[in-house]
Amino acid sequence: MATIRSDTLAEATLPQDLYDAMERLNEEAAGLHIWLRTRANAGIRRPWRDGAVEPLAEPGCGPARAVPHVWKWDRIAPYLHRIAAIAPLEFTDRQQFLLTNPGFGGQLKVTNTIRVAVSIYKPGDRAPVHMHTPNASRTILSDAGGYTLIEGERCEAARGDLILTPNGTWHGHGNDSAEPVVWMDVLDWPLIEYLDAIWIREDDGEHGANAPPPEAGYSQKLYGMAGVVPRFTEARRGEGDRVTPMFHFRGADIRRQLDALRDQDGSPYEAIDVEFVNPTDGAPVFPTLGYKAQLLRPGEATRPVRQTASTLYTVLDGSGYTEVNGKRLSWGRNDIFVVPGHFWRHHVNTDKSRAAVLYSVSDAPLLRAVGHWRAQGRTESGAIVDL
């Protein structure tokens, strides 16, 4: 089992020959707009209370405007296995690549508020328990396997699960199954970094790893019944403010809900869509990022719409395309694509016999909080209306 102790992580360095091999992979993959992680996270930031910190050095710089882009899974996924073969987890802290938007010239973000990584955990891998200030999520892309431990609650992963790690929660990841597990990590890192509020704290043996674990399925037992919220216990979990206490939304439940709604009229701009919310107050799960899932029925096309918010999409099922300001982004299973704010877009399910399911993450909650969320749509006649 690959295990990292927090007191030795900072000293772990990738041997030069392996580092060189990783950099050669980076050069090869540059045209795919991904960046392969070659160094551990240790030392990026320490808690602000511990004194001065050094900022993360990111490769490249460029225009500060995101552009529409799709990352094709069949082209980028092989690099996960190549990373895992070259660089053991104990040297890199994460075996993953980060997506880079072509409009940012190599910076590690897909929009000005969202960072995305895709991670692989081999059988027996276990990453250290830690906490940090960015809000984060995992969207499980493998059929099954792997887990995330959050404030003592073990969340076993399966395809389509959304597992949330709000800021200020102790969490770690691992894989006890016989096959590698792959998931997509989404964080509001660029925003928190811009605000100079990034820090990471590793478990010192007295917090995350030794926290009394709640009973199995704690999130589901307390908050898994829509419209019913327990009042006998404090909802706050971890140190974060205005974040959800429910950490685990199961993919099977999400799909069941979408399928149950497929005969409804739905939205002309979003088809059948549902939002993941804080069950205690109905607010977004994070004050900075909002999460949704939507179903496009066979052959369905939505009307054009645009928002001030930027949105990241992941394809859980089906195939089709999204037209963004006249640019067609074709997508299929596990593809990831981004629609920057202010861009007109509409979705089309090109399969006449099968539904398509998209998960999305947007910075709409942030835009709403600062008074700058706007949306417009086109009617059937082509007229523009405020939404």
Secondary structure, 3 states (H helix, E strand, C coil): CCECCHHHHCCCCCCHHHHHHHHHHHHHHHHHCEEECCCCCCCCCCCHHHCCCCCCCCCCCCCCCCCCEEECHHHHCHHHHHHHHHCCHHHHCCCEEEECCHHHCCCCCCCCCCEEEEEEECCCCECCCEEECCCEEEEECCCEEEEEEECCEEEEEECCCEEEECCCCCEEEECCCCCCEEEEEEECHHHHHHCCCCCEEECCCCCCCCCCCCCCCHHHHHHCCCCCCCCCCCCCCCCCCCCCCCCEECHHHHHHHHHHCCCCCCECCCEEEEEEECCCCCCECCCCCEEEEEEECCCCECCCEEECCCEEEEEEECCEEEEECCEEEEECCCCEEEECCCCCEEEEECCCCCCEEEEEEECHHHHHHCCCCCEEEECCCCCEEEC
